[in-house]
């Protein structure tokens, strides 16, 4: 089977979708003849077991269409998979694949149709895009791909398309080494894109509330983000009297990232909304318990007793951090080992790839 994925960017600054494609390709490319179509970028992530094709940017739509249709004619894929919403290029490639070339299409919104995202700039950005192209793209997709049952429910609630398949994201568990020592290092970690959606302000408020209990701790905020926004977070931490506790590290990659996971006592993602939250799975795979919100589908943290799943906001996060501080090292080790088993059993990239291949087979045989 030959599959063609389109993703607007593979740049490491492009957020979770780039790393999703990196993980998926590593396993899916072992099962199918995988081709990834994208646009050139400055710092692309490495993707293995596939062929990457670069086409003209959206700013040159005539060239982009010609090169896309040429690739479709040459490759003759069994299915086309679109990654992302709101960018006109995604809808354009989908339209060309379906109307001009007759291919069936899977659309993965990557959380971009979740209620919090839909509500943000709704009148100025989302509604015009829905009317111009996005609603039609969702309706015409042969399947929508959700990464969790909660995302499936939200997609169905839109009323645009009833054909939704749930396939959780995964991590390459075989390459992730788990920590061997759960002694307190007094380090709290946030590792994700630094964006207003991620709720970092809540973390600053919670740390300020617990400044006495967190004396001697360091809170590492690792991730790329806009310089002005990061500066505003620094200012907020200083005004709250906890600037000395925060270490805004910038983007971390490779072994530095995994070392941070292993050397941290707890991972915190106080986000408003995630369709999955791959960083939570990465932390658990390293044996580090996690705290995240009910804006994510991570109820497994409570059910498997490997972290805290809270309401969104400063006060719930403060309560979760108090819970973390009350747990002894032996209990943290037990939580860490349960988290690792959870990821091994449910969230491996191999399982994700097998389920994706099954979806392509189902769609093309329909």
Buried (B, 14 or more C-beta within 10 A) or exposed (E): EEBBBBBBBBBBBBBBBBBBBBBBBBBBBBBBBBBBBBBEBEBBBEBEBBBBBBBBBBEEEEEBBBBBBEBBEEBEBBBBBBBBBBBBBBBBBBBBBBEEBEBBBBBBBBBBBBEBBBEBEEEEEBBEBBEEBBBBBBEBBBBBBBBBEBBBEBBBEBEBBEEBBBBBBBBBBEEBEBBEEBEEBEBBBBBBBBBBBBBBBBBBBBBBBBBEEBEEBBBBBBBBBEEEEBEBBBEBBEEBEBBEBBEBBEBBEEEEBBBBBBBBBBBBBBBBBBBBBBBBBBBBBBBBBBBBBEBBBBEBBEEBBBBBBBEBBBEBBBBBBEBBBEBEEEEBBBBBBBBBEBBBEEBBBBBBBBBBBEBBBEBBEE
